Amino acid sequence: MTEPSWLSATRASYDAIAADYAEYAAADLEDRPLNRAMLVAFAEYVRAAGGGRVAEVGCGPGRITAFLHGLGVDAFGIDLSPAMVGLARRTHPHLRFEEGSMTELDLADGSLAGLVAWYSVIHLPPDLLPEVFGGFHRVLAPGGHLLLAFQTGDGLLHLDEALGHEVSLDFHRLRPDRVAVLLEEAGFEVRARMLREPEEERTPQACLLARRRQEA
């Protein structure tokens, strides 16, 4: 089966910028207390539910995976980019990172206690969100928690250059209310929403914390 062009372009782009991106984003949680708070809340919910494995999907150089691990979560990372995965493994050798796509998660049904997609669903064509959220629902155990972070708004930002490298990256702005509806339709209940104004970013930023519904 031929791989979609957007997927190939996203992988190649992050391969190209991996080292520079890791340096650029290394301290981004330090001055984002609201982002840290959502990650801390997610980790507390996972631990309170009994713990278990947590996947960060679109983990990049692994900084969020490592942050979650520091909060007592059994976290591992998955990323589309081999260069990002290699960098994450070298930077955090005590953690597990593997290649993979959120469109085809190679994980057993109900095998996760939590899943984080931190600014990674923004690269998906919006019409794929229901399918991907269905995949998140499949791999989470009943009662498992999901945390999404994304840029808010409408439309598309396309970059041909990033951090001094030639790329082809699409960033889809998403409306929190629309994302919440899609999550509900996929079998989640949204538990919290955080919307903050831009700081150094171009647009407002959102986090949604949701839970897979318990089986009846």
PyMOL commands that set and color helices and strands:
alter all, ss='L'
color gray80, all
select helices_A, chain A and resi 5-25+33-48+63-70+82-91+121-123+126-139+176-185
alter helices_A, ss='H'
color red, helices_A
select strands_A, chain A and resi 53-57+74-79+97-99+112-118+140-151+156-162+165-172+188-196+205-212
alter strands_A, ss='S'
color yellow, strands_A
deselect
rebuild
show_as cartoon
